[in-house]
């Protein structure tokens, strides 16, 4: 299955195909970490990094939620460890991201996120 589908196609997948799609996407993400490595991420300011993670996490959790799935299932300790190799300051950045989520009343839970990466 192709791992870079447009959002409209992702939302039109059956629940079973969506789960397969997300599993394949997760595997591809771990292999490449293309969101971060292939961009100019290392040149981002702190504010740009916060915005990057804010948009990325919100998009992925929203897609999961819109499919009726737990929005935190896409995260794991493996995911977290891979991200920490790229962004050593990820813990501080994620604190800022969840502050923004709370201010905007998105309903994403930092506690649930931390449980999903085995940090609670």
N, C-alpha and C positions, 0 to 999 in steps of 0.2 A: 504494500500500500504506500502511496506517495505520502511523504511526511510534511510537506509544505503546502497544504490546501488553503485556499482563501476562507475567511470566516464563514461566509454563506454556505460553502460546501461542507464545512465541518458541522455546522448546525443542522444540515439536512441529513447527516449520517444517522443510521439506526443506532440505538443505544449500544448494541454489541459491536458494531463497526467503529463507533466513537471510542469505546474502551480500547479496541485494538489500535486505533489511530493514535490515541494518547500514549499507549505503551510503546509503540514504534517511535513516536516523537521523542519520548523520554530517552529511549536507547540511543537514538541519533544525536540527541542533545548531549548526552554524556560522552559520546564518541568525539564530537566536534566542538562542543561549547561555542558554536558559531555566533550566538547572540553577542558574546563578549569578545572572544578572541579575534574574530574577523572584522570587528569594527574598530573605531578609534577610541575604544573604551579607556585605554590606558592614558589617553590625553584628556579625558573628561575632568571637569572640575567636580568638587564634591556635590554641588547642587545638580549638575548634569547626571552624576551617578545615581543620586537619589531619584531624580526624574526617570531615569532609565529603568530602575528596579520597580518604581511605583507603577509605571506603565506595563512592564512585563508581567509582574505578579498579578496586577489587577486583571489584565487581559486573560491570563491563563486560568485564574480562579473563576472569573466570570463565565468563561466557556464551560468549565466543569459544572458550575452551578446551573447554567441554562439547560444543561443536559440532564439535570436532576441527580447529579453525582456530587459526592463530597468534594468541595473545592480544594481541599488540602491534600487529596490523594496523589496529586502530581508531585508533591514534595517528599523527600526522604532524607535519611542521613547521608546516603551516597550523593544525592543532589547537593546537599549542603557542603559536604567535603569537597566536591568538585568546584563549587562556586568559591569556597574559601581559598582554593589554590589560585584562583584568578583575582579575587578581591579580598585581601586580608582584613579589610575594614568592614566586611559585610555585616557584622553584628551591629555596629554603630549605624550603618546605612539602613538596615532593616528596621531599627528602632524609629528612625525618622520617617520611613515609609509607612509604618503602622500608625504613627502620630497623624500623618496626613489622611490615612484611611478613616481614622476616628473622627477627625475634624469634619470630613465630608460625609460622615455617617454612612459609610459603605457597608458596615456590618461585618467586615473581615476581622477575625479574632487573632490577635497575636499569640494568645495562649494555645489555640488550636494549631497555628502554624508551628510553634515551638514543639508541640507534641509530635507533629508529623515528621520533624527532623530529629526527634529524640533528644531535645534540649530542654525539656521541662521537668 
